[in-house]
Amino acid sequence: MSVIPTGACVKLQLESSDSLWDRRLEPDIVTKQKLTILSNGQIWLSSYLEGDSEEADHSVRKERLKISADDAKELLTLADCYSSEITHEYVCDAGTWKLKLSNDAGEETILYGDLFYDPDSITSKLSDMIRSKTNRKDLLLFDGNVED
């Protein structure tokens, strides 16, 4: 059972996986990402491939990014505020995401859902905001809506 954090959110960890059977047939595409955002603006991103090459199912890219502490705190605050409103959409043939929010008291909340794009959903709005603040259109995030 998840605990809804009561302190200030200081860390967001999001694991997104779009590794469906039909995606496995496409050679060497990123199908999984792990994103960590800290309140000081530090960001870690790991991307993984699936396919038939030697690199398949392995981390192919690990990056450290930086955004302003103000932008990071805005993202963490919004994710934390909206976490109670995030609903699990059940979608057939969709990837999944797992979100873990940690606060300054060491409490965590963990949420799960399917990669699903709905422009009116909170998760798609959070995805758009994270892409905008990080200037990264290639993130899977909550909706899998990779915009290369």
C-alpha positions as CSV (number, residue, x, y, z in Angstrom):
1,M,0.0,0.0,0.0
2,S,1.3,3.4,-0.9
3,V,1.6,6.3,1.5
4,I,0.6,9.7,0.3
5,P,3.6,11.9,1.2
6,T,2.9,14.8,3.6
7,G,6.2,16.8,3.2
8,A,7.7,18.6,0.2
9,C,8.4,16.3,-2.8
10,V,12.1,16.1,-3.4
11,K,12.4,13.3,-5.9
12,L,10.4,11.9,-8.8
13,Q,11.3,8.5,-10.3
14,L,9.4,7.4,-13.4
15,E,10.0,4.2,-15.3
16,S,8.2,4.0,-18.6
17,S,8.1,0.8,-20.7
18,D,6.7,0.5,-24.2
19,S,8.0,-3.0,-24.8
20,L,5.0,-4.7,-26.4
21,W,5.2,-7.7,-28.6
22,D,4.9,-5.7,-31.9
23,R,7.6,-3.3,-30.7
24,R,10.0,-6.2,-30.2
25,L,9.9,-6.8,-34.0
26,E,11.2,-3.3,-34.7
27,P,15.0,-3.4,-34.6
28,D,16.9,-1.3,-32.0
29,I,14.3,1.2,-30.8
30,V,14.2,2.7,-27.3
31,T,11.4,0.9,-25.5
32,K,12.1,1.7,-21.9
33,Q,13.3,4.7,-20.0
34,K,14.1,5.5,-16.4
35,L,13.9,9.2,-15.4
36,T,14.9,10.7,-12.0
37,I,14.3,14.3,-11.2
38,L,15.6,15.9,-8.0
39,S,14.5,19.1,-6.4
40,N,17.9,20.7,-7.1
41,G,17.4,20.3,-10.8
42,Q,19.6,17.2,-11.3
43,I,18.1,14.7,-13.8
44,W,19.2,11.2,-14.7
45,L,17.9,9.4,-17.7
46,S,18.6,5.8,-18.8
47,S,17.3,4.4,-22.1
48,Y,17.0,0.8,-23.1
49,L,16.7,-1.0,-26.4
50,E,14.8,-4.1,-27.5
51,G,15.5,-5.9,-30.8
52,D,17.8,-8.4,-32.3
53,S,21.1,-6.7,-32.0
54,E,23.8,-7.3,-29.3
55,E,22.7,-4.0,-27.6
56,A,19.1,-5.3,-27.2
57,D,17.7,-5.3,-23.7
58,H,20.6,-3.3,-22.4
59,S,21.0,0.3,-21.4
60,V,22.2,2.1,-24.5
61,R,22.3,5.6,-23.1
62,K,22.7,7.1,-19.6
63,E,22.6,10.8,-19.4
64,R,22.8,13.5,-16.7
65,L,20.8,16.6,-17.4
66,K,20.2,19.8,-15.5
67,I,17.3,22.1,-15.2
68,S,16.9,25.1,-12.9
69,A,16.0,24.2,-9.3
70,D,12.8,26.4,-9.7
71,D,11.7,24.3,-12.7
72,A,12.5,21.1,-10.9
73,K,10.5,22.2,-7.8
74,E,7.6,23.2,-10.0
75,L,7.5,19.8,-11.7
76,L,7.8,18.0,-8.4
77,T,5.1,20.1,-6.7
78,L,2.7,19.6,-9.6
79,A,3.4,15.8,-9.7
80,D,2.9,15.6,-6.0
81,C,-0.3,17.7,-6.0
82,Y,-1.8,15.8,-8.9
83,S,-0.8,12.3,-7.6
84,S,-4.1,11.9,-5.7
85,E,-5.9,12.6,-9.0
86,I,-4.0,10.2,-11.2
87,T,-6.3,7.4,-12.2
88,H,-5.2,4.1,-13.7
89,E,-6.5,3.9,-17.3
90,Y,-6.8,0.3,-18.4
91,V,-5.7,0.1,-22.0
92,C,-5.2,-3.1,-24.1
93,D,-1.9,-3.3,-25.9
94,A,-0.2,-0.4,-24.2
95,G,3.0,0.0,-22.3
96,T,3.2,0.8,-18.7
97,W,4.6,3.4,-16.3
98,K,5.6,3.3,-12.6
99,L,5.9,6.6,-10.7
100,K,7.6,6.9,-7.3
101,L,7.4,10.3,-5.4
102,S,9.6,10.8,-2.4
103,N,9.4,13.6,0.1
104,D,11.8,15.3,2.5
105,A,10.5,13.1,5.4
106,G,11.5,9.9,3.5
107,E,7.9,9.0,2.7
108,E,7.0,7.6,-0.7
109,T,4.0,7.1,-2.9
110,I,4.0,4.7,-5.8
111,L,1.6,4.8,-8.7
112,Y,1.2,2.7,-11.8
113,G,-0.6,3.1,-15.1
114,D,-0.6,2.4,-18.8
115,L,1.1,4.5,-21.4
116,F,-2.0,6.3,-22.8
117,Y,-2.3,9.7,-24.4
118,D,-5.4,11.7,-23.6
119,P,-4.8,15.5,-24.0
120,D,-7.2,16.2,-21.1
121,S,-5.5,13.7,-18.7
122,I,-3.3,14.9,-15.8
123,T,-0.6,12.4,-16.8
124,S,-0.4,13.7,-20.4
125,K,-0.3,17.3,-19.2
126,L,2.6,16.3,-16.8
127,S,4.3,14.6,-19.7
128,D,4.1,17.7,-21.8
129,M,5.4,19.9,-19.0
130,I,8.3,17.6,-18.3
131,R,9.2,17.5,-22.0
132,S,9.0,21.3,-22.1
133,K,11.1,21.9,-19.0
134,T,13.8,19.4,-20.0
135,N,13.7,20.3,-23.7
136,R,13.5,16.6,-24.5
137,K,10.8,15.5,-26.9
138,D,12.1,11.9,-26.9
139,L,10.8,11.0,-23.4
140,L,8.2,8.2,-23.1
141,L,7.0,9.4,-19.7
142,F,3.3,8.7,-18.9
143,D,1.9,8.7,-22.4
144,G,4.5,7.1,-24.6
145,N,4.0,9.9,-27.0
146,V,7.6,10.1,-28.2
147,E,7.9,13.1,-30.5
148,D,11.1,12.7,-32.4
